[in-house]
Amino acid sequence: MSSMARKCPNIRFVTMSPGAATGTAVRRDLPCYKRLLVGTILACLSMKGKAHSLEVGAKRYVDALLDHATYQSGVFYASKVGLSGEVGDQSEFLDYFSNNTFQDNANEAIRKFIRGD
């Protein structure tokens, strides 16, 4: 998205992780034992405050959509610590998210895949 944001500055591209949100259908297509395992893990994370509700995860998307001052185009936002809580620019933690060459190469790979090259 960062590469596309640079190439199309008139379009806003924001990538937002919903975080560890409980109440989703993410487990729907897993085999039974994996559904139980993931469900148990999410329940434990939720009890320890390490996961949040579906509404909190959805609010992240709405905030990114509406708050242009806080959420900038071309940036990947996710939890600053762990899987839940305050969100931040992930390039502050992982420098490859701000590497223009990596971003451009990823963009080109996706374009080639879509074209069937």
Disulfide bonds with the S-S distance in Angstrom:
none
